[in-house]
Amino acid sequence: MNRIALLIILISPFVSNAQMYMRKKQNFGVYGQYNIGLAEKNNTSFNLGVTKQFGRYLLPEFGFRSSTINNIDREDLLSPVLHKNYLNVALMARIPVFTIFERKKGRSCRAEVIEVFFAPEAYYNLPQANSTANSFLSYKTGLGIYHVQSGFGKRNKAWTIKLEGYYRGIFRQQNIDNTINREIGLQLRIIHYKTYDYVH
């Protein structure tokens, strides 16, 4: 017991002058997606939205999507280019699976984490002329990568930036003019966490 007390006394001057930041549960994030359709329609689109992490595994998303279809073989359309906008909600479940590029730089250990994820999604066409025909369910699944490092620096604890690649499929397709079908995409996700000084 005396040895533990002595150790605390010896290191306390160094700890008292240090700053050790820890994450709080409060966080807020944004994301952007770029999608490329795999069907015969030449479909490209982008998504922008907000997200929040709950615990280690769940990230709900709320966003806006703008889609463009080129080379449509339809005589009733005045333009060969069709634009459609959507609101969407999703609930992502993620699991970290392994780390790569483990290395040491100075006193810090660093690595990249690979995770797998799956997210059911609901899309609502704007304007919503017919809620049954213009809304549908989809899913996305894929891999994400993000950087981690040891230490208690504020920037290290406050930010997480993820790059995610995914495949999107359709659960229900009721409208033949729907611009969302099978596609692949890239997503950039940035999350900011509130922090507090653990020492002070």
Secondary structure, DSSP 8 states (H G I E B T S, - for coil): -HHHHHHHHHHHHHHHT---EEEEEEEEEEEEEEEEE-SSSEEEEEEEEEE--BTTTEEEEEEEEEEEEES---TT-SSS-EEEEEEEEEEEEEEEEEEEEEEEETTEEEEEEEEEEEEEEEEEEES-S-TTTTEEEEEEEEEEEEEEE-S--HHHHHEEEEEEEEEEEES----TT-S--SEEEEEEEEEEEEEEES--
